[in-house]
Amino acid sequence: VAGLGNYGLRGTRHNVGMEVLDRLARQLAVAKGWQMDKRCCADVALATAHGLELVLLKPRRFMNLNGLSVASAAEIYNFGPEDIYLVHDDLDKALGKVAIKLGGSAR
């Protein structure tokens, strides 16, 4: 699960992906387990939920480069595209509205 945003710029709508990951890490009791992984330029926490092993990922790059961290992590942890969930803002949706979709575009 990758929380997208601009690393270090907390409190903005553009960083909602990272905020969600912080909350998820707290709920899964791994909030103190974040580690910087230089191989993918991201903070990573490992968790288990409902019998699934999860890799929580917060890229340490600007939003338009988050994909590099996600792609590196996918290679390191041997994930395919179907294993990856991205959490990000979407200015085309009303504030607070949540959607789950398969696939997407550059926007």
C-alpha positions in Angstrom: 0.0 0.0 0.0 1.6 3.2 -1.2 0.6 6.6 0.2 1.5 9.2 -2.5 2.3 12.8 -1.9 5.1 15.3 -1.4 7.3 14.0 1.4 7.7 16.4 4.3 4.8 18.7 3.3 2.2 17.5 5.9 -1.3 18.9 6.2 -2.0 19.6 2.5 -4.7 17.8 0.5 -2.0 16.6 -1.9 -0.5 14.6 0.9 -3.6 12.7 1.9 -2.0 9.4 0.7 0.8 9.7 3.3 -1.7 10.8 6.0 -3.8 7.7 5.3 -0.7 5.5 5.6 0.2 7.1 8.9 -3.2 6.3 10.2 -3.2 2.8 8.8 0.2 2.2 10.4 -1.2 3.3 13.8 -4.3 1.0 13.4 -2.0 -1.9 12.6 0.3 -1.1 15.5 3.3 -0.5 13.3 3.5 3.3 13.5 6.9 3.1 15.3 8.2 0.6 12.7 8.8 3.1 9.8 12.3 2.5 8.4 14.0 4.5 5.6 14.7 2.0 2.7 17.4 3.7 0.5 16.8 1.0 -2.2 13.4 2.5 -3.1 13.9 6.0 -1.5 10.9 5.6 0.8 9.8 5.0 4.4 8.6 1.4 4.8 6.7 -0.4 7.5 5.8 -4.1 7.5 2.4 -5.2 8.9 0.0 -8.1 8.9 -3.8 -7.7 8.5 -6.4 -10.4 8.1 -3.6 -12.9 7.3 -2.0 -10.8 4.6 1.5 -9.5 4.8 1.6 -5.8 3.9 4.3 -3.4 2.9 3.3 0.2 3.7 5.3 2.7 1.6 5.7 6.5 1.8 8.0 7.6 -1.0 10.5 10.3 -0.1 10.2 12.1 -3.4 7.9 14.7 -4.9 4.5 13.5 -6.1 5.4 13.4 -9.8 8.4 11.0 -8.9 6.5 8.7 -6.4 6.2 6.1 -9.2 10.0 5.5 -9.1 9.8 4.5 -5.5 6.7 2.4 -6.0 8.3 0.6 -9.0 11.6 0.0 -7.0 9.6 -1.4 -4.0 7.6 -3.7 -6.4 10.9 -5.1 -7.7 12.5 -5.4 -4.2 9.4 -7.0 -2.6 8.5 -9.0 -5.7 5.0 -7.4 -6.2 3.1 -7.3 -9.5 0.7 -4.4 -10.4 -2.2 -6.4 -9.1 -0.6 -6.4 -5.6 -0.2 -2.6 -5.3 -2.7 -0.2 -3.9 -2.1 3.5 -4.3 -3.7 6.1 -2.0 -3.7 9.6 -3.4 -5.7 12.8 -3.8 -7.9 13.4 -6.7 -9.1 17.0 -7.2 -11.9 15.8 -9.5 -13.5 14.3 -6.4 -15.2 16.2 -3.6 -13.2 16.5 -0.4 -13.8 13.4 1.8 -15.1 11.3 -1.1 -13.4 7.9 -1.5 -13.3 5.6 -4.6 -11.6 2.4 -5.4 -10.7 1.7 -9.0 -8.6 -0.7 -11.1 -6.3 1.0 -13.5 -6.1 4.7 -14.3 -4.4 7.3 -16.3 -1.5 9.8 -15.9 -3.8 12.2 -14.0 
